[in-house]
């Protein structure tokens, strides 16, 4: 994952992130947008960068445990990183936030496709 705070610090007028206080107060079911660097089998561009939504499952030490809520465009469906994969992240990774709704609260409580740690 990319550090959204670092990207904002590098380009504060063109790369916005929500206030740190808001990024530290997410609750189960809230959505956090994160930037992922994904290794791909392409010698010309071996890393794909995608921003995707994650649903917050719970607060953990140093941040959150969430569920990926997007299908990555740069890779085929797999069991390691796809919709429903559980992953940890911190407030520094968050580049956007959407408030929870009844559906996302329900998804946050569901069993993940793949639990963290998976390797």
DSSP file (Angstrom, degrees, kcal/mol; ACC not computed):
  #  RESIDUE AA STRUCTURE BP1 BP2  ACC     N-H-->O    O-->H-N    N-H-->O    O-->H-N    TCO  KAPPA ALPHA  PHI   PSI    X-CA   Y-CA   Z-CA
    1    1 A X              0   0    0      0, 0.0    35,-0.2     0, 0.0     2,-0.2   0.000 360.0 360.0 360.0 143.8    0.0    0.0    0.0
    2    2 A X        -     0   0    0     33,-2.6     2,-0.8    91,-0.1    33,-0.4  -0.564 360.0-113.3 -83.2 153.1    1.1    3.5   -0.7
    3    3 A X     >  -     0   0    0     -2,-0.2     4,-1.9     1,-0.2    90,-0.3  -0.798  24.2-164.5 -87.3 108.7    1.2    6.1    2.1
    4    4 A X  H  > S+     0   0    0     88,-1.2     4,-2.4    -2,-0.8    89,-0.2   0.837  87.9  57.0 -64.4 -34.3   -1.5    8.7    1.3
    5    5 A X  H  > S+     0   0    0     87,-1.6     4,-2.6     2,-0.2    -1,-0.2   0.907 106.4  49.4 -64.0 -40.9    0.0   11.2    3.7
    6    6 A X  H  > S+     0   0    0     86,-0.3     4,-1.9     2,-0.2    -2,-0.2   0.906 110.7  49.9 -65.1 -41.0    3.4   11.0    1.9
    7    7 A X  H  X S+     0   0    0     -4,-1.9     4,-1.8     1,-0.2    -2,-0.2   0.916 112.1  48.3 -62.9 -41.6    1.7   11.6   -1.5
    8    8 A X  H  < S+     0   0    0     -4,-2.4     7,-0.2     1,-0.2    -2,-0.2   0.909 109.5  52.0 -64.3 -42.5   -0.3   14.5    0.0
    9    9 A X  H  < S+     0   0    0     -4,-2.6     3,-0.5     1,-0.2    -1,-0.2   0.859 110.6  49.4 -62.0 -34.9    2.9   16.0    1.4
   10   10 A X  H  < S+     0   0    0     -4,-1.9    -1,-0.2     1,-0.2    -2,-0.2   0.834 132.0  14.7 -73.0 -33.5    4.6   15.7   -2.0
   11   11 A X  S >X S+     0   0    0     -4,-1.8     4,-2.6     4,-0.2     3,-1.1  -0.498  70.9 165.3-140.8  67.6    1.7   17.4   -3.8
   12   12 A X  T 34 S+     0   0    0     -3,-0.5     5,-0.1     1,-0.3    -1,-0.1   0.740  76.7  50.5 -63.0 -25.1   -0.5   19.1   -1.3
   13   13 A X  T 34 S+     0   0    0      1,-0.1    -1,-0.3     3,-0.1     3,-0.1   0.690 123.0  28.4 -86.6 -16.8   -2.4   21.2   -3.8
   14   14 A X  T <4 S+     0   0    0     -3,-1.1     2,-0.6     1,-0.2    -2,-0.2   0.573 114.0  59.5-118.3 -13.4   -3.3   18.4   -6.2
   15   15 A X     <  -     0   0    0     -4,-2.6     2,-0.2    -7,-0.2    -1,-0.2  -0.874  69.4-170.6-123.2  99.7   -3.5   15.3   -3.9
   16   16 A X        -     0   0    0     -2,-0.6     2,-0.3    -3,-0.1    -3,-0.1  -0.598   7.5-179.3 -88.5 144.9   -6.1   15.7   -1.2
   17   17 A X        -     0   0    0     -2,-0.2    78,-0.1    -5,-0.1    79,-0.1  -0.976  35.5 -98.6-134.5 152.2   -6.6   13.3    1.8
   18   18 A X        -     0   0    0     -2,-0.3     5,-0.1     1,-0.1    78,-0.0  -0.243  57.6 -76.9 -62.9 159.0   -9.2   13.6    4.6
   19   19 A X     >  -     0   0    0      1,-0.1     4,-2.1     3,-0.1     3,-0.4  -0.241  39.8-120.3 -55.9 144.1   -8.1   15.1    7.9
   20   20 A X  H  > S+     0   0    0      1,-0.2     4,-1.4     2,-0.2     5,-0.1   0.878 112.4  58.0 -55.5 -41.5   -6.1   12.8   10.1
   21   21 A X  H  4 S+     0   0    0      1,-0.2     4,-0.4     2,-0.2     3,-0.4   0.910 108.1  45.8 -57.5 -43.6   -8.6   13.0   12.9
   22   22 A X  H >4 S+     0   0    0     -3,-0.4     3,-1.2     1,-0.2    -1,-0.2   0.890 109.9  54.4 -66.6 -39.7  -11.3   11.7   10.5
   23   23 A X  H 3< S+     0   0    0     -4,-2.1     3,-0.4     1,-0.2    -1,-0.2   0.714 108.2  51.1 -67.8 -19.8   -9.0    8.9    9.2
   24   24 A X  T 3< S+     0   0    0     -4,-1.4    -1,-0.2    -3,-0.4    -2,-0.2   0.493 104.0  58.7 -93.2  -4.7   -8.4    7.8   12.8
   25   25 A X    <   +     0   0    0     -3,-1.2    -1,-0.2    -4,-0.4    -2,-0.1   0.110  69.1 139.4-114.0  22.0  -12.1    7.5   13.8
   26   26 A X        -     0   0    0     -3,-0.4     2,-0.3    -4,-0.1    73,-0.0  -0.340  34.5-156.0 -68.2 149.7  -13.5    5.0   11.2
   27   27 A X    >   -     0   0    0      1,-0.1     3,-2.5    31,-0.0    29,-0.3  -0.808  36.9 -68.0-121.3 161.5  -16.0    2.5   12.5
   28   28 A X  T 3  S+     0   0    0     -2,-0.3    29,-0.2     1,-0.3     3,-0.1  -0.249 123.1  26.7 -51.8 131.5  -17.0   -1.0   11.2
   29   29 A X  T 3  S+     0   0    0     27,-2.8    72,-0.3     1,-0.4    -1,-0.3   0.088  89.8 124.5  99.3 -21.3  -18.8   -0.6    7.8
   30   30 A X    <   -     0   0    0     -3,-2.5    26,-3.1    70,-0.2    -1,-0.4  -0.362  59.4-125.6 -66.4 153.5  -17.1    2.7    6.9
   31   31 A X  E     -AB  55  98A   0     67,-2.9    67,-1.8    24,-0.2     2,-0.4  -0.848  22.7-170.6-103.3 137.4  -15.3    2.7    3.5
   32   32 A X  E     -AB  54  97A   0     22,-2.9    22,-2.3    -2,-0.4     2,-0.5  -0.997  15.2-142.3-125.3 130.6  -11.6    3.7    3.1
   33   33 A X  E     -AB  53  96A   0     63,-2.6    62,-3.1    -2,-0.4    63,-0.8  -0.816  26.1-179.2 -93.3 130.6  -10.0    4.2   -0.2
   34   34 A X  E     -A   52   0A   0     18,-2.8    18,-2.5    -2,-0.5     2,-0.5  -0.866  27.0-123.6-126.2 157.5   -6.4    3.0   -0.4
   35   35 A X  E     -A   51   0A   0     58,-0.5   -33,-2.6   -33,-0.4     2,-0.4  -0.917  29.3-164.4-104.9 124.8   -3.7    2.9   -3.1
   36   36 A X  E     -A   50   0A   0     14,-3.5    14,-2.3    -2,-0.5     2,-0.6  -0.866  16.0-151.3-111.0 141.8   -2.2   -0.5   -3.8
   37   37 A X  E     -A   49   0A   0     -2,-0.4     2,-0.5    12,-0.2    12,-0.2  -0.967  23.7-167.5-107.1 116.6    0.9   -1.4   -5.7
   38   38 A X  E     -A   48   0A   0     10,-3.4    10,-3.1    -2,-0.6     2,-0.3  -0.918  19.3-128.9-115.2 124.7    0.3   -4.8   -7.3
   39   39 A X  E     -A   47   0A   0     -2,-0.5     2,-0.3     8,-0.2     8,-0.2  -0.534  34.7-177.6 -68.9 130.5    3.1   -7.0   -8.8
   40   40 A X        -     0   0    0      6,-2.7     2,-1.8    -2,-0.3    35,-0.1  -0.896  38.2-107.2-129.6 160.1    2.1   -8.1  -12.3
   41   41 A X  S    S+     0   0    0     -2,-0.3     2,-0.3     2,-0.0     5,-0.1  -0.554  78.4 113.0 -87.8  73.9    3.7  -10.2  -15.0
   42   42 A X        -     0   0    0     -2,-1.8     3,-0.5     1,-0.1    -2,-0.2  -0.860  51.4-159.7-146.6 105.2    4.7   -7.5  -17.4
   43   43 A X  S    S+     0   0    0     -2,-0.3     3,-0.4     1,-0.2    -1,-0.1   0.782  94.6  51.7 -60.5 -27.0    8.4   -6.8  -17.9
   44   44 A X  S    S+     0   0    0      1,-0.3    -1,-0.2     2,-0.1     2,-0.2   0.850 130.9  13.7 -78.0 -34.4    7.7   -3.2  -19.1
   45   45 A X        +     0   0    0     -3,-0.5    -1,-0.3     1,-0.1    -2,-0.1  -0.704  69.3 174.7-140.5  84.8    5.6   -2.3  -16.1
   46   46 A X        +     0   0    0     -3,-0.4    -6,-2.7    -2,-0.2     2,-0.4   0.552  67.4  55.8 -73.8  -6.7    6.0   -4.9  -13.3
   47   47 A X  E     -A   39   0A   0     -8,-0.2     2,-0.4    -5,-0.1    -8,-0.2  -0.989  65.9-160.7-130.6 127.8    3.9   -3.0  -10.9
   48   48 A X  E     -A   38   0A   0    -10,-3.1   -10,-3.4    -2,-0.4     2,-0.5  -0.848  11.2-147.9-101.1 141.7    0.3   -1.8  -11.3
   49   49 A X  E     +A   37   0A   0     -2,-0.4     2,-0.4   -12,-0.2   -12,-0.2  -0.949  23.7 169.4-112.8 123.8   -1.1    1.0   -9.1
   50   50 A X  E     -A   36   0A   0    -14,-2.3   -14,-3.5    -2,-0.5     2,-0.5  -0.995  27.7-144.2-134.8 138.6   -4.8    0.9   -8.3
   51   51 A X  E     +A   35   0A   0     -2,-0.4     2,-0.3   -16,-0.2   -16,-0.2  -0.901  33.7 170.2 -99.3 130.1   -6.9    2.8   -5.8
   52   52 A X  E     -A   34   0A   0    -18,-2.5   -18,-2.8    -2,-0.5     2,-0.3  -0.954  32.8-108.0-141.5 155.9   -9.6    0.6   -4.3
   53   53 A X  E     -A   33   0A   0     -2,-0.3    16,-3.0   -20,-0.2    17,-0.4  -0.618  26.7-168.3 -86.1 142.6  -12.2    0.7   -1.5
   54   54 A X  E     -AC  32  68A   0    -22,-2.3   -22,-2.9    -2,-0.3     2,-0.5  -0.989  17.5-134.7-127.5 137.4  -11.9   -1.3    1.6
   55   55 A X  E     -AC  31  67A   0     12,-3.0    12,-2.4    -2,-0.4     2,-0.3  -0.829  26.7-120.3 -93.2 126.6  -14.7   -1.9    4.2
   56   56 A X  E     + C   0  66A   0    -26,-3.1   -27,-2.8    -2,-0.5    10,-0.3  -0.498  32.7 175.9 -67.1 126.3  -13.5   -1.4    7.8
   57   57 A X  E     -     0   0A   0      8,-3.1     2,-0.3     1,-0.4     9,-0.2   0.825  62.6 -23.9 -93.5 -46.9  -14.1   -4.6    9.8
   58   58 A X  E     - C   0  65A   0      7,-1.9     7,-2.6   -31,-0.1    -1,-0.4  -0.991  61.8-100.3-161.8 161.3  -12.5   -3.6   13.1
   59   59 A X  E     + C   0  64A   0     -2,-0.3     5,-0.3     5,-0.2     2,-0.3  -0.735  42.4 177.2 -86.3 137.2  -10.1   -1.3   14.8
   60   60 A X  E >   - C   0  63A   0      3,-2.3     3,-2.4    -2,-0.4     2,-0.2  -0.826  45.5 -62.3-130.8 171.6   -6.7   -2.9   15.6
   61   61 A X  T 3  S+     0   0    0      1,-0.3     3,-0.1    -2,-0.3    -1,-0.0  -0.374 125.2   6.8 -56.9 122.5   -3.5   -1.6   17.1
   62   62 A X  T 3  S-     0   0    0      1,-0.2    29,-0.4    -2,-0.2     2,-0.3   0.460 136.2 -34.9  83.9   1.2   -2.1    1.1   14.8
   63   63 A X  E <  S-C   60   0A   0     -3,-2.4    -3,-2.3    27,-0.2     2,-0.3  -0.876  85.1 -37.1 161.4-125.3   -5.2    1.1   12.5
   64   64 A X  E     -CD  59  89A   0     25,-3.1    25,-2.0    -2,-0.3     2,-0.5  -0.888  24.3-135.9-140.4 161.7   -7.8   -1.2   11.0
   65   65 A X  E     +CD  58  88A   0     -7,-2.6    -8,-3.1    -2,-0.3    -7,-1.9  -0.998  42.0 170.5-116.6 127.6   -8.5   -4.6    9.6
   66   66 A X  E     -CD  56  87A   0     21,-3.0    21,-2.5    -2,-0.5     2,-0.5  -0.769  33.4-118.0-133.7 175.7  -10.7   -4.3    6.5
   67   67 A X  E     -CD  55  86A   0    -12,-2.4   -12,-3.0    -2,-0.2    19,-0.2  -0.976  33.2-116.4-118.2 127.5  -12.1   -6.2    3.6
   68   68 A X  E     -C   54   0A   0     17,-2.6    16,-3.1    -2,-0.5   -14,-0.3  -0.431  28.1-173.4 -59.8 131.1  -11.2   -5.4    0.0
   69   69 A X        +     0   0    0    -16,-3.0     2,-0.3    14,-0.2   -15,-0.2   0.198  58.0  67.3-116.0  13.2  -14.4   -4.2   -1.7
   70   70 A X  S    S-     0   0    0    -17,-0.4     2,-0.6    12,-0.1    14,-0.1  -0.922  76.6-122.7-128.9 156.7  -13.1   -3.9   -5.3
   71   71 A X        -     0   0    0     -2,-0.3    11,-0.1    11,-0.1     2,-0.1  -0.898  36.8-120.5 -94.8 120.1  -11.9   -6.3   -8.0
   72   72 A X        -     0   0    0     -2,-0.6     3,-0.4     9,-0.2    11,-0.1  -0.377  15.4-152.7 -60.3 134.9   -8.3   -5.4   -9.0
   73   73 A X  S    S+     0   0    0      1,-0.2    -1,-0.1    -2,-0.1   -23,-0.0   0.753  87.6  59.9 -77.5 -25.1   -8.2   -4.6  -12.7
   74   74 A X  S    S+     0   0    0      2,-0.1     2,-0.3   -26,-0.0    -1,-0.2   0.527 104.6  44.4 -88.5  -5.8   -4.5   -5.6  -13.2
   75   75 A X  S    S-     0   0    0     -3,-0.4     2,-0.1   -35,-0.1     3,-0.1  -0.923  81.9-105.4-136.2 160.9   -4.7   -9.2  -12.1
   76   76 A X        -     0   0    0     -2,-0.3    -4,-0.1     1,-0.1    -2,-0.1  -0.433  56.3 -78.3 -77.8 157.5   -6.9  -12.3  -12.6
   77   77 A X        +     0   0    0     -2,-0.1     2,-0.3     2,-0.1    -1,-0.1  -0.318  66.9 160.2 -56.7 137.2   -9.3  -13.5   -9.8
   78   78 A X        -     0   0    0      3,-0.2    -3,-0.0    -3,-0.1    -1,-0.0  -0.896  51.1-110.9-151.7 175.6   -7.3  -15.4   -7.2
   79   79 A X  S    S+     0   0    0     -2,-0.3     3,-0.2     1,-0.1    -2,-0.1   0.472 106.9  56.5 -94.9  -3.0   -7.5  -16.5   -3.6
   80   80 A X  S    S+     0   0    0      1,-0.2     2,-0.3     5,-0.1    -1,-0.1   0.798 118.9  13.2 -98.2 -33.4   -4.8  -14.2   -2.2
   81   81 A X  S    S+     0   0    0      4,-0.0     2,-0.3    -9,-0.0    -1,-0.2  -0.746  89.4 104.0-151.5  94.4   -6.0  -10.7   -3.2
   82   82 A X  S >  S-     0   0    0     -2,-0.3     3,-2.4    -3,-0.2   -14,-0.3  -0.911  77.4 -40.9-156.8 177.8   -9.6  -10.2   -4.4
   83   83 A X  T 3  S+     0   0    0     -2,-0.3   -14,-0.2     1,-0.3     3,-0.1  -0.245 127.9  25.5 -50.0 130.4  -13.0   -8.9   -3.2
   84   84 A X  T 3  S+     0   0    0    -16,-3.1    29,-1.9     1,-0.3    30,-0.9   0.367  84.3 140.8  93.9  -4.6  -13.5  -10.0    0.4
   85   85 A X  B <   -e  114   0B   0     -3,-2.4   -17,-2.6    28,-0.2    -1,-0.3  -0.563  49.3-131.8 -72.6 132.4   -9.8  -10.4    1.2
   86   86 A X  E     +D   67   0A   0     28,-2.8     2,-0.3    -2,-0.3   -19,-0.2  -0.666  35.6 164.6 -84.5 137.4   -9.0   -9.2    4.8
   87   87 A X  E     -D   66   0A   0    -21,-2.5   -21,-3.0    -2,-0.3     2,-0.2  -0.995  32.5-121.1-153.8 149.0   -6.1   -6.8    5.2
   88   88 A X  E     +D   65   0A   0     -2,-0.3     2,-0.3   -23,-0.2   -23,-0.2  -0.599  34.5 163.9 -87.5 151.8   -4.6   -4.4    7.7
   89   89 A X  E     -D   64   0A   0    -25,-2.0   -25,-3.1    -2,-0.2     2,-0.2  -0.978  23.9-133.3-158.7 161.8   -4.0   -0.7    7.0
   90   90 A X    >>  -     0   0    0     -2,-0.3     3,-1.7   -27,-0.2     4,-0.6  -0.687  34.7-100.4-115.0 169.2   -3.4    2.5    8.9
   91   91 A X  G >4 S+     0   0    0    -29,-0.4     3,-0.9     1,-0.3   -28,-0.1   0.804 118.1  66.0 -57.1 -29.6   -4.8    6.0    8.8
   92   92 A X  G 34 S+     0   0    0      1,-0.2   -87,-1.6   -88,-0.1   -88,-1.2   0.718  97.6  54.4 -67.3 -20.0   -1.7    7.1    6.8
   93   93 A X  G <4 S+     0   0    0     -3,-1.7   -58,-0.5   -90,-0.3     2,-0.3   0.672  84.0 104.0 -84.8 -18.5   -2.9    4.8    3.9
   94   94 A X    <<  +     0   0    0     -3,-0.9   -60,-0.2    -4,-0.6   -76,-0.1  -0.489  34.5 168.2 -77.1 125.9   -6.4    6.3    3.6
   95   95 A X        +     0   0    0    -62,-3.1     2,-0.3     1,-0.3   -61,-0.1   0.511  69.2   8.7-111.7  -9.5   -6.9    8.7    0.7
   96   96 A X  E     -B   33   0A   0    -63,-0.8   -63,-2.6   -79,-0.1     2,-0.4  -0.974  62.4-150.1-163.2 160.6  -10.7    9.0    0.8
   97   97 A X  E     -B   32   0A   0     -2,-0.3     2,-0.4   -65,-0.2   -65,-0.2  -0.995   5.6-171.1-138.7 140.3  -13.6    8.0    3.1
   98   98 A X  E     -B   31   0A   0    -67,-1.8   -67,-2.9    -2,-0.4    -2,-0.0  -0.993  33.3-111.7-126.3 140.4  -17.3    7.1    2.5
   99   99 A X        -     0   0    0     -2,-0.4   -69,-0.1   -69,-0.2   -70,-0.0  -0.333  36.1-104.5 -69.8 151.3  -19.7    6.6    5.4
  100  100 A X        -     0   0    0    -72,-0.1     2,-0.3     4,-0.1   -70,-0.2  -0.217  33.3-169.5 -69.1 161.1  -21.1    3.2    6.2
  101  101 A X     >  -     0   0    0    -72,-0.3     4,-2.3   -71,-0.0     5,-0.2  -0.825  44.3 -85.1-138.7-179.7  -24.6    2.1    5.4
  102  102 A X  H  > S+     0   0    0     -2,-0.3     4,-1.8     1,-0.2     5,-0.1   0.886 126.5  50.3 -59.0 -40.6  -26.7   -1.0    6.4
  103  103 A X  H  > S+     0   0    0      1,-0.2     4,-2.2     2,-0.2    -1,-0.2   0.918 111.9  45.8 -65.9 -43.6  -25.2   -3.1    3.6
  104  104 A X  H  > S+     0   0    0      2,-0.2     4,-2.2     1,-0.2    -1,-0.2   0.842 109.8  54.5 -72.2 -31.3  -21.6   -2.3    4.4
  105  105 A X  H  X S+     0   0    0     -4,-2.3     4,-1.1     2,-0.2    -1,-0.2   0.911 110.2  47.8 -64.1 -41.1  -22.1   -2.8    8.2
  106  106 A X  H  X S+     0   0    0     -4,-1.8     4,-0.7    -5,-0.2     3,-0.4   0.911 111.5  49.7 -64.7 -43.5  -23.4   -6.3    7.3
  107  107 A X  H >< S+     0   0    0     -4,-2.2     3,-0.8     1,-0.2    -2,-0.2   0.875 105.5  57.6 -63.0 -37.6  -20.5   -7.0    5.0
  108  108 A X  H 3< S+     0   0    0     -4,-2.2    -1,-0.2     1,-0.2    -2,-0.2   0.813 108.2  47.1 -63.0 -29.8  -18.0   -5.9    7.7
  109  109 A X  H 3< S+     0   0    0     -4,-1.1    -1,-0.2    -3,-0.4    -2,-0.2   0.585  94.8  98.9 -87.4 -11.4  -19.5   -8.6   10.0
  110  110 A X  S << S-     0   0    0     -3,-0.8     2,-0.2    -4,-0.7    -3,-0.0  -0.299  88.4 -89.8 -76.2 160.4  -19.4  -11.4    7.4
  111  111 A X        -     0   0    0      1,-0.1    -1,-0.1     2,-0.0    -2,-0.1  -0.516  48.9-118.5 -67.0 130.2  -16.7  -14.0    7.2
  112  112 A X        -     0   0    0     -2,-0.2     3,-0.2     1,-0.1   -27,-0.2  -0.314  10.4-124.7 -69.9 155.9  -13.8  -12.8    4.9
  113  113 A X  S    S+     0   0    0    -29,-1.9     2,-0.4     1,-0.3   -28,-0.2   0.922 101.4  10.5 -61.1 -46.0  -12.9  -14.6    1.7
  114  114 A X  B    S-e   85   0B   0    -30,-0.9   -28,-2.8   -32,-0.1    -1,-0.3  -0.994  82.3-136.4-137.7 127.9   -9.4  -14.9    2.9
  115  115 A X        -     0   0    0     -2,-0.4     2,-0.3    -3,-0.2   -30,-0.0  -0.529  33.8 -87.1 -84.1 151.8   -8.2  -14.0    6.5
  116  116 A X  S    S+     0   0    0     -2,-0.2   -29,-0.1     1,-0.1     2,-0.1  -0.795 108.5  43.9 -92.5 142.0   -5.1  -12.1    7.3
  117  117 A X        +     0   0    0     -2,-0.3    -1,-0.1   -31,-0.1    -2,-0.1   0.606  69.1 159.1 -78.6 146.0   -2.3  -13.2    7.7
  118  118 A X              0   0    0      1,-0.1    -2,-0.1   -32,-0.1    -3,-0.1   0.542 360.0 360.0-109.5 -10.5   -2.6  -15.4    4.7
  119  119 A X              0   0    0    -39,-0.0    -1,-0.1     0, 0.0    -3,-0.1   0.440 360.0 360.0-107.9 360.0    1.0  -16.1    3.8
